[in-house]
C-alpha cells in the first residue's frame, strides 16, 4: 500500500492550527481532547507531518472557532452587521449576470 505524502497545503493547515491554538491559550493536549485524537497527533498536524482528515478539519474548525476555509489560509468572511447579512441574503437571489453587474457597479462606485 502506498504511503500518503504531505504537501505545502498540509504544512499551511498545520501552521494555522498552531497559531489559532496558541491564540486561544490552549495546549496541544487540550485541543487533542476536544477533537478526539492524541496530543502526538496534534503535534504531527501542526508540523505538517500528517494530513488532517475532512472530519477532523470540521472538528478543528468548530473547536478553534473558525471556518474550514480559514484553516486552508483563506480569509474569514464575516457577516456580523445587519447590512452585511442583508446584502448576502439579496446576493443569493441574484443570477450570475446580475452578480457580475453588481460587482462592476461596486468597482465604479469605489473609483469615485
N, CA, C and O atoms as a GROMACS GRO file, in nm:
protein
  448
    1UNK      N    1   0.084  -0.117   0.000
    1UNK     CA    2   0.000   0.000   0.000
    1UNK      C    3   0.089   0.124   0.000
    1UNK      O    4   0.187   0.131   0.075
    2UNK      N    5   0.055   0.222  -0.084
    2UNK     CA    6   0.135   0.344  -0.095
    2UNK      C    7   0.110   0.435   0.025
    2UNK      O    8  -0.003   0.448   0.072
    3UNK      N    9   0.217   0.496   0.072
    3UNK     CA   10   0.206   0.591   0.184
    3UNK      C   11   0.167   0.727   0.128
    3UNK      O   12   0.216   0.769   0.023
    4UNK      N   13   0.078   0.795   0.201
    4UNK     CA   14   0.043   0.928   0.155
    4UNK      C   15   0.153   1.024   0.197
    4UNK      O   16   0.210   1.012   0.305
    5UNK      N   17   0.180   1.118   0.110
    5UNK     CA   18   0.280   1.219   0.143
    5UNK      C   19   0.210   1.350   0.168
    5UNK      O   20   0.104   1.378   0.112
    6UNK      N   21   0.269   1.430   0.254
    6UNK     CA   22   0.209   1.559   0.284
    6UNK      C   23   0.263   1.663   0.187
    6UNK      O   24   0.365   1.644   0.122
    7UNK      N   25   0.191   1.773   0.181
    7UNK     CA   26   0.224   1.880   0.086
    7UNK      C   27   0.238   2.013   0.160
    7UNK      O   28   0.225   2.020   0.283
    8UNK      N   29   0.266   2.117   0.083
    8UNK     CA   30   0.273   2.251   0.142
    8UNK      C   31   0.139   2.292   0.202
    8UNK      O   32   0.135   2.366   0.300
    9UNK      N   33   0.030   2.243   0.145
    9UNK     CA   34  -0.103   2.274   0.199
    9UNK      C   35  -0.117   2.216   0.339
    9UNK      O   36  -0.171   2.280   0.429
   10UNK      N   37  -0.067   2.094   0.357
   10UNK     CA   38  -0.073   2.031   0.489
   10UNK      C   39   0.008   2.112   0.591
   10UNK      O   40  -0.033   2.127   0.706
   11UNK      N   41   0.123   2.162   0.549
   11UNK     CA   42   0.206   2.245   0.637
   11UNK      C   43   0.134   2.376   0.670
   11UNK      O   44   0.141   2.423   0.784
   12UNK      N   45   0.066   2.436   0.572
   12UNK     CA   46  -0.009   2.560   0.594
   12UNK      C   47  -0.121   2.537   0.694
   12UNK      O   48  -0.140   2.617   0.786
   13UNK      N   49  -0.195   2.429   0.677
   13UNK     CA   50  -0.303   2.396   0.769
   13UNK      C   51  -0.246   2.376   0.909
   13UNK      O   52  -0.302   2.427   1.007
   14UNK      N   53  -0.137   2.304   0.919
   14UNK     CA   54  -0.075   2.281   1.050
   14UNK      C   55  -0.031   2.410   1.117
   14UNK      O   56  -0.052   2.428   1.237
   15UNK      N   57   0.028   2.499   1.040
   15UNK     CA   58   0.072   2.628   1.095
   15UNK      C   59  -0.047   2.710   1.143
   15UNK      O   60  -0.040   2.776   1.247
   16UNK      N   61  -0.155   2.706   1.068
   16UNK     CA   62  -0.276   2.780   1.108
   16UNK      C   63  -0.336   2.721   1.235
   16UNK      O   64  -0.378   2.795   1.324
   17UNK      N   65  -0.339   2.588   1.243
   17UNK     CA   66  -0.390   2.522   1.364
   17UNK      C   67  -0.308   2.569   1.484
   17UNK      O   68  -0.364   2.607   1.587
   18UNK      N   69  -0.176   2.566   1.471
   18UNK     CA   70  -0.089   2.606   1.581
   18UNK      C   71  -0.113   2.751   1.622
   18UNK      O   72  -0.125   2.781   1.741
   19UNK      N   73  -0.122   2.841   1.525
   19UNK     CA   74  -0.144   2.982   1.554
   19UNK      C   75  -0.276   3.004   1.627
   19UNK      O   76  -0.282   3.076   1.726
   20UNK      N   77  -0.382   2.940   1.578
   20UNK     CA   78  -0.513   2.955   1.642
   20UNK      C   79  -0.514   2.895   1.782
   20UNK      O   80  -0.570   2.953   1.875
   21UNK      N   81  -0.452   2.778   1.797
   21UNK     CA   82  -0.448   2.711   1.928
   21UNK      C   83  -0.376   2.797   2.030
   21UNK      O   84  -0.425   2.817   2.141
   22UNK      N   85  -0.261   2.849   1.992
   22UNK     CA   86  -0.183   2.933   2.083
   22UNK      C   87  -0.259   3.062   2.114
   22UNK      O   88  -0.258   3.109   2.228
   23UNK      N   89  -0.325   3.118   2.013
   23UNK     CA   90  -0.404   3.238   2.034
   23UNK      C   91  -0.516   3.219   2.135
   23UNK      O   92  -0.558   3.314   2.201
   24UNK      N   93  -0.563   3.097   2.146
   24UNK     CA   94  -0.669   3.066   2.242
   24UNK      C   95  -0.612   3.011   2.373
   24UNK      O   96  -0.686   2.964   2.460
   25UNK      N   97  -0.480   3.019   2.386
   25UNK     CA   98  -0.412   2.971   2.507
   25UNK      C   99  -0.451   2.827   2.541
   25UNK      O  100  -0.482   2.793   2.655
   26UNK      N  101  -0.448   2.745   2.438
   26UNK     CA  102  -0.485   2.605   2.451
   26UNK      C  103  -0.361   2.519   2.429
   26UNK      O  104  -0.281   2.548   2.340
   27UNK      N  105  -0.345   2.416   2.509
   27UNK     CA  106  -0.233   2.325   2.490
   27UNK      C  107  -0.268   2.224   2.380
   27UNK      O  108  -0.384   2.208   2.343
   28UNK      N  109  -0.166   2.157   2.332
   28UNK     CA  110  -0.191   2.051   2.234
   28UNK      C  111  -0.277   1.941   2.294
   28UNK      O  112  -0.363   1.885   2.227
   29UNK      N  113  -0.255   1.910   2.421
   29UNK     CA  114  -0.333   1.806   2.488
   29UNK      C  115  -0.480   1.848   2.498
   29UNK      O  116  -0.568   1.764   2.480
   30UNK      N  117  -0.506   1.974   2.528
   30UNK     CA  118  -0.644   2.022   2.537
   30UNK      C  119  -0.714   2.015   2.401
   30UNK      O  120  -0.828   1.969   2.391
   31UNK      N  121  -0.643   2.060   2.298
   31UNK     CA  122  -0.700   2.054   2.163
   31UNK      C  123  -0.726   1.908   2.123
   31UNK      O  124  -0.830   1.876   2.067
   32UNK      N  125  -0.631   1.823   2.152
   32UNK     CA  126  -0.644   1.681   2.119
   32UNK      C  127  -0.768   1.620   2.184
   32UNK      O  128  -0.843   1.547   2.120
   33UNK      N  129  -0.789   1.651   2.311
   33UNK     CA  130  -0.908   1.601   2.382
   33UNK      C  131  -1.036   1.647   2.313
   33UNK      O  132  -1.130   1.570   2.294
   34UNK      N  133  -1.039   1.775   2.275
   34UNK     CA  134  -1.158   1.832   2.212
   34UNK      C  135  -1.192   1.767   2.078
   34UNK      O  136  -1.309   1.750   2.045
   35UNK      N  137  -1.090   1.730   2.002
   35UNK     CA  138  -1.116   1.676   1.868
   35UNK      C  139  -1.105   1.523   1.862
   35UNK      O  140  -1.128   1.463   1.757
   36UNK      N  141  -1.070   1.461   1.975
   36UNK     CA  142  -1.070   1.315   1.982
   36UNK      C  143  -0.949   1.246   1.924
   36UNK      O  144  -0.960   1.137   1.867
   37UNK      N  145  -0.831   1.310   1.938
   37UNK     CA  146  -0.706   1.247   1.894
   37UNK      C  147  -0.604   1.260   2.007
   37UNK      O  148  -0.633   1.320   2.111
   38UNK      N  149  -0.486   1.203   1.988
   38UNK     CA  150  -0.380   1.216   2.088
   38UNK      C  151  -0.307   1.349   2.068
   38UNK      O  152  -0.314   1.410   1.961
   39UNK      N  153  -0.237   1.394   2.172
   39UNK     CA  154  -0.160   1.518   2.158
   39UNK      C  155  -0.046   1.499   2.058
   39UNK      O  156  -0.004   1.594   1.992
   40UNK      N  157   0.003   1.375   2.046
   40UNK     CA  158   0.107   1.348   1.947
   40UNK      C  159   0.054   1.371   1.805
   40UNK      O  160   0.125   1.420   1.717
   41UNK      N  161  -0.073   1.334   1.784
   41UNK     CA  162  -0.134   1.356   1.653
   41UNK      C  163  -0.146   1.505   1.624
   41UNK      O  164  -0.121   1.548   1.512
   42UNK      N  165  -0.184   1.584   1.724
   42UNK     CA  166  -0.192   1.730   1.706
   42UNK      C  167  -0.053   1.784   1.671
   42UNK      O  168  -0.040   1.870   1.583
   43UNK      N  169   0.051   1.734   1.738
   43UNK     CA  170   0.189   1.775   1.706
   43UNK      C  171   0.220   1.748   1.558
   43UNK      O  172   0.277   1.832   1.489
   44UNK      N  173   0.182   1.631   1.512
   44UNK     CA  174   0.208   1.593   1.373
   44UNK      C  175   0.129   1.679   1.275
   44UNK      O  176   0.180   1.715   1.169
   45UNK      N  177   0.005   1.712   1.310
   45UNK     CA  178  -0.073   1.803   1.226
   45UNK      C  179  -0.003   1.938   1.217
   45UNK      O  180   0.016   1.992   1.108
   46UNK      N  181   0.036   1.991   1.332
   46UNK     CA  182   0.097   2.124   1.338
   46UNK      C  183   0.230   2.131   1.263
   46UNK      O  184   0.265   2.235   1.208
   47UNK      N  185   0.303   2.022   1.261
   47UNK     CA  186   0.431   2.018   1.190
   47UNK      C  187   0.413   1.985   1.042
   47UNK      O  188   0.509   1.990   0.965
   48UNK      N  189   0.291   1.950   1.003
   48UNK     CA  190   0.267   1.915   0.863
   48UNK      C  191   0.314   1.776   0.827
   48UNK      O  192   0.328   1.744   0.709
   49UNK      N  193   0.339   1.693   0.929
   49UNK     CA  194   0.386   1.556   0.905
   49UNK      C  195   0.270   1.465   0.866
   49UNK      O  196   0.285   1.378   0.780
   50UNK      N  197   0.154   1.485   0.930
   50UNK     CA  198   0.035   1.406   0.899
   50UNK      C  199  -0.072   1.495   0.838
   50UNK      O  200  -0.088   1.612   0.875
   51UNK      N  201  -0.144   1.439   0.744
   51UNK     CA  202  -0.255   1.507   0.679
   51UNK      C  203  -0.378   1.498   0.769
   51UNK      O  204  -0.404   1.395   0.830
   52UNK      N  205  -0.454   1.609   0.777
   52UNK     CA  206  -0.576   1.614   0.858
   52UNK      C  207  -0.694   1.566   0.774
   52UNK      O  208  -0.712   1.612   0.661
   53UNK      N  209  -0.772   1.474   0.828
   53UNK     CA  210  -0.888   1.423   0.754
   53UNK      C  211  -0.997   1.530   0.749
   53UNK      O  212  -0.996   1.626   0.826
   54UNK      N  213  -1.090   1.512   0.657
   54UNK     CA  214  -1.200   1.607   0.642
   54UNK      C  215  -1.283   1.616   0.770
   54UNK      O  216  -1.321   1.726   0.812
   55UNK      N  217  -1.311   1.502   0.831
   55UNK     CA  218  -1.390   1.502   0.954
   55UNK      C  219  -1.318   1.576   1.066
   55UNK      O  220  -1.379   1.649   1.144
   56UNK      N  221  -1.186   1.557   1.074
   56UNK     CA  222  -1.108   1.624   1.177
   56UNK      C  223  -1.098   1.774   1.149
   56UNK      O  224  -1.096   1.854   1.242
   57UNK      N  225  -1.091   1.812   1.020
   57UNK     CA  226  -1.090   1.954   0.986
   57UNK      C  227  -1.216   2.022   1.038
   57UNK      O  228  -1.210   2.134   1.090
   58UNK      N  229  -1.329   1.956   1.024
   58UNK     CA  230  -1.455   2.011   1.076
   58UNK      C  231  -1.451   2.028   1.227
   58UNK      O  232  -1.493   2.131   1.280
   59UNK      N  233  -1.399   1.927   1.296
   59UNK     CA  234  -1.387   1.935   1.442
   59UNK      C  235  -1.292   2.047   1.484
   59UNK      O  236  -1.318   2.120   1.579
   60UNK      N  237  -1.181   2.058   1.412
   60UNK     CA  238  -1.084   2.164   1.442
   60UNK      C  239  -1.145   2.302   1.422
   60UNK      O  240  -1.129   2.391   1.506
   61UNK      N  241  -1.216   2.320   1.311
   61UNK     CA  242  -1.278   2.450   1.283
   61UNK      C  243  -1.377   2.486   1.393
   61UNK      O  244  -1.381   2.601   1.437
   62UNK      N  245  -1.456   2.390   1.435
   62UNK     CA  246  -1.553   2.415   1.542
   62UNK      C  247  -1.483   2.448   1.673
   62UNK      O  248  -1.520   2.544   1.741
   63UNK      N  249  -1.383   2.370   1.708
   63UNK     CA  250  -1.311   2.389   1.834
   63UNK      C  251  -1.233   2.520   1.835
   63UNK      O  252  -1.229   2.588   1.938
   64UNK      N  253  -1.171   2.555   1.723
   64UNK     CA  254  -1.089   2.676   1.715
   64UNK      C  255  -1.170   2.799   1.672
   64UNK      O  256  -1.115   2.907   1.652
   65UNK      N  257  -1.301   2.780   1.657
   65UNK     CA  258  -1.394   2.889   1.625
   65UNK      C  259  -1.354   2.962   1.496
   65UNK      O  260  -1.337   3.083   1.494
   66UNK      N  261  -1.341   2.883   1.390
   66UNK     CA  262  -1.307   2.940   1.259
   66UNK      C  263  -1.374   2.855   1.152
   66UNK      O  264  -1.439   2.755   1.182
   67UNK      N  265  -1.358   2.895   1.029
   67UNK     CA  266  -1.411   2.815   0.919
   67UNK      C  267  -1.304   2.718   0.870
   67UNK      O  268  -1.185   2.736   0.896
   68UNK      N  269  -1.347   2.615   0.799
   68UNK     CA  270  -1.251   2.522   0.739
   68UNK      C  271  -1.165   2.598   0.638
   68UNK      O  272  -1.046   2.573   0.625
   69UNK      N  273  -1.227   2.691   0.566
   69UNK     CA  274  -1.152   2.772   0.469
   69UNK      C  275  -1.039   2.848   0.537
   69UNK      O  276  -0.930   2.864   0.480
   70UNK      N  277  -1.064   2.896   0.658
   70UNK     CA  278  -0.959   2.969   0.732
   70UNK      C  279  -0.841   2.876   0.762
   70UNK      O  280  -0.726   2.919   0.758
   71UNK      N  281  -0.869   2.751   0.792
   71UNK     CA  282  -0.762   2.655   0.817
   71UNK      C  283  -0.676   2.636   0.692
   71UNK      O  284  -0.557   2.606   0.703
   72UNK      N  285  -0.735   2.652   0.575
   72UNK     CA  286  -0.661   2.643   0.450
   72UNK      C  287  -0.590   2.774   0.415
   72UNK      O  288  -0.521   2.782   0.313
   73UNK      N  289  -0.605   2.875   0.499
   73UNK     CA  290  -0.538   3.002   0.474
   73UNK      C  291  -0.624   3.106   0.407
   73UNK      O  292  -0.576   3.214   0.374
   74UNK      N  293  -0.752   3.075   0.385
   74UNK     CA  294  -0.843   3.171   0.325
   74UNK      C  295  -0.889   3.269   0.433
   74UNK      O  296  -0.904   3.231   0.549
   75UNK      N  297  -0.910   3.395   0.396
   75UNK     CA  298  -0.957   3.492   0.495
   75UNK      C  299  -1.099   3.460   0.542
   75UNK      O  300  -1.180   3.405   0.467
   76UNK      N  301  -1.126   3.494   0.665
   76UNK     CA  302  -1.260   3.474   0.720
   76UNK      C  303  -1.355   3.574   0.656
   76UNK      O  304  -1.322   3.692   0.639
   77UNK      N  305  -1.473   3.527   0.622
   77UNK     CA  306  -1.578   3.616   0.573
   77UNK      C  307  -1.676   3.633   0.686
   77UNK      O  308  -1.735   3.537   0.735
   78UNK      N  309  -1.694   3.757   0.728
   78UNK     CA  310  -1.784   3.780   0.839
   78UNK      C  311  -1.907   3.855   0.790
   78UNK      O  312  -1.897   3.944   0.706
   79UNK      N  313  -2.018   3.818   0.843
   79UNK     CA  314  -2.142   3.889   0.812
   79UNK      C  315  -2.208   3.926   0.944
   79UNK      O  316  -2.322   3.890   0.971
   80UNK      N  317  -2.133   3.997   1.025
   80UNK     CA  318  -2.179   4.029   1.159
   80UNK      C  319  -2.278   4.144   1.163
   80UNK      O  320  -2.362   4.149   1.253
   81UNK      N  321  -2.268   4.236   1.070
   81UNK     CA  322  -2.357   4.351   1.076
   81UNK      C  323  -2.487   4.323   1.004
   81UNK      O  324  -2.496   4.235   0.918
   82UNK      N  325  -2.587   4.398   1.041
   82UNK     CA  326  -2.719   4.382   0.981
   82UNK      C  327  -2.712   4.407   0.830
   82UNK      O  328  -2.772   4.333   0.752
   83UNK      N  329  -2.640   4.510   0.789
   83UNK     CA  330  -2.632   4.540   0.646
   83UNK      C  331  -2.558   4.431   0.570
   83UNK      O  332  -2.596   4.398   0.458
   84UNK      N  333  -2.453   4.373   0.628
   84UNK     CA  334  -2.381   4.264   0.562
   84UNK      C  335  -2.471   4.143   0.543
   84UNK      O  336  -2.471   4.081   0.436
   85UNK      N  337  -2.547   4.109   0.645
   85UNK     CA  338  -2.640   3.996   0.633
   85UNK      C  339  -2.745   4.022   0.527
   85UNK      O  340  -2.780   3.933   0.451
   86UNK      N  341  -2.795   4.145   0.521
   86UNK     CA  342  -2.896   4.180   0.420
   86UNK      C  343  -2.839   4.169   0.280
   86UNK      O  344  -2.904   4.116   0.190
   87UNK      N  345  -2.717   4.218   0.261
   87UNK     CA  346  -2.654   4.211   0.129
   87UNK      C  347  -2.633   4.066   0.087
   87UNK      O  348  -2.660   4.030  -0.028
   88UNK      N  349  -2.585   3.982   0.178
   88UNK     CA  350  -2.564   3.842   0.144
   88UNK      C  351  -2.695   3.771   0.110
   88UNK      O  352  -2.700   3.688   0.020
   89UNK      N  353  -2.800   3.804   0.182
   89UNK     CA  354  -2.930   3.742   0.154
   89UNK      C  355  -2.979   3.783   0.015
   89UNK      O  356  -3.030   3.699  -0.059
   90UNK      N  357  -2.964   3.909  -0.019
   90UNK     CA  358  -3.004   3.956  -0.152
   90UNK      C  359  -2.914   3.897  -0.261
   90UNK      O  360  -2.961   3.860  -0.368
   91UNK      N  361  -2.784   3.889  -0.232
   91UNK     CA  362  -2.686   3.834  -0.328
   91UNK      C  363  -2.725   3.693  -0.371
   91UNK      O  364  -2.714   3.658  -0.488
   92UNK      N  365  -2.771   3.613  -0.275
   92UNK     CA  366  -2.808   3.474  -0.304
   92UNK      C  367  -2.923   3.465  -0.403
   92UNK      O  368  -2.939   3.363  -0.470
   93UNK      N  369  -3.003   3.570  -0.413
   93UNK     CA  370  -3.119   3.569  -0.502
   93UNK      C  371  -3.084   3.611  -0.645
   93UNK      O  372  -3.166   3.597  -0.735
   94UNK      N  373  -2.963   3.663  -0.666
   94UNK     CA  374  -2.923   3.711  -0.797
   94UNK      C  375  -2.873   3.598  -0.887
   94UNK      O  376  -2.819   3.498  -0.839
   95UNK      N  377  -2.892   3.616  -1.017
   95UNK     CA  378  -2.836   3.525  -1.116
   95UNK      C  379  -2.693   3.571  -1.146
   95UNK      O  380  -2.654   3.681  -1.108
   96UNK      N  381  -2.615   3.486  -1.214
   96UNK     CA  382  -2.474   3.517  -1.241
   96UNK      C  383  -2.454   3.651  -1.311
   96UNK      O  384  -2.367   3.728  -1.272
   97UNK      N  385  -2.535   3.679  -1.413
   97UNK     CA  386  -2.519   3.806  -1.486
   97UNK      C  387  -2.549   3.925  -1.396
   97UNK      O  388  -2.483   4.028  -1.405
   98UNK      N  389  -2.647   3.909  -1.309
   98UNK     CA  390  -2.680   4.017  -1.216
   98UNK      C  391  -2.567   4.038  -1.116
   98UNK      O  392  -2.534   4.152  -1.081
   99UNK      N  393  -2.508   3.930  -1.070
   99UNK     CA  394  -2.396   3.940  -0.977
   99UNK      C  395  -2.279   4.012  -1.042
   99UNK      O  396  -2.215   4.097  -0.981
  100UNK      N  397  -2.250   3.976  -1.167
  100UNK     CA  398  -2.142   4.042  -1.240
  100UNK      C  399  -2.168   4.192  -1.251
  100UNK      O  400  -2.076   4.273  -1.234
  101UNK      N  401  -2.292   4.228  -1.278
  101UNK     CA  402  -2.328   4.369  -1.291
  101UNK      C  403  -2.310   4.442  -1.158
  101UNK      O  404  -2.266   4.557  -1.155
  102UNK      N  405  -2.346   4.376  -1.048
  102UNK     CA  406  -2.330   4.437  -0.916
  102UNK      C  407  -2.181   4.460  -0.886
  102UNK      O  408  -2.145   4.564  -0.832
  103UNK      N  409  -2.097   4.365  -0.920
  103UNK     CA  410  -1.953   4.378  -0.898
  103UNK      C  411  -1.899   4.498  -0.976
  103UNK      O  412  -1.822   4.577  -0.923
  104UNK      N  413  -1.939   4.510  -1.101
  104UNK     CA  414  -1.895   4.624  -1.184
  104UNK      C  415  -1.943   4.755  -1.121
  104UNK      O  416  -1.868   4.852  -1.115
  105UNK      N  417  -2.067   4.757  -1.076
  105UNK     CA  418  -2.122   4.877  -1.014
  105UNK      C  419  -2.042   4.917  -0.890
  105UNK      O  420  -2.012   5.035  -0.870
  106UNK      N  421  -2.009   4.821  -0.807
  106UNK     CA  422  -1.932   4.850  -0.685
  106UNK      C  423  -1.792   4.899  -0.721
  106UNK      O  424  -1.742   4.993  -0.660
  107UNK      N  425  -1.730   4.837  -0.820
  107UNK     CA  426  -1.598   4.882  -0.864
  107UNK      C  427  -1.603   5.027  -0.912
  107UNK      O  428  -1.513   5.105  -0.881
  108UNK      N  429  -1.706   5.063  -0.987
  108UNK     CA  430  -1.722   5.201  -1.034
  108UNK      C  431  -1.747   5.295  -0.917
  108UNK      O  432  -1.694   5.406  -0.913
  109UNK      N  433  -1.826   5.251  -0.824
  109UNK     CA  434  -1.855   5.332  -0.705
  109UNK      C  435  -1.727   5.362  -0.627
  109UNK      O  436  -1.709   5.474  -0.578
  110UNK      N  437  -1.639   5.264  -0.616
  110UNK     CA  438  -1.515   5.282  -0.540
  110UNK      C  439  -1.415   5.372  -0.609
  110UNK      O  440  -1.326   5.426  -0.544
  111UNK      N  441  -1.428   5.390  -0.741
  111UNK     CA  442  -1.338   5.478  -0.815
  111UNK      C  443  -1.362   5.625  -0.782
  111UNK      O  444  -1.274   5.709  -0.800
  112UNK      N  445  -1.481   5.656  -0.734
  112UNK     CA  446  -1.518   5.794  -0.707
  112UNK      C  447  -1.468   5.844  -0.576
  112UNK      O  448  -1.491   5.959  -0.540
   0.00000   0.00000   0.00000
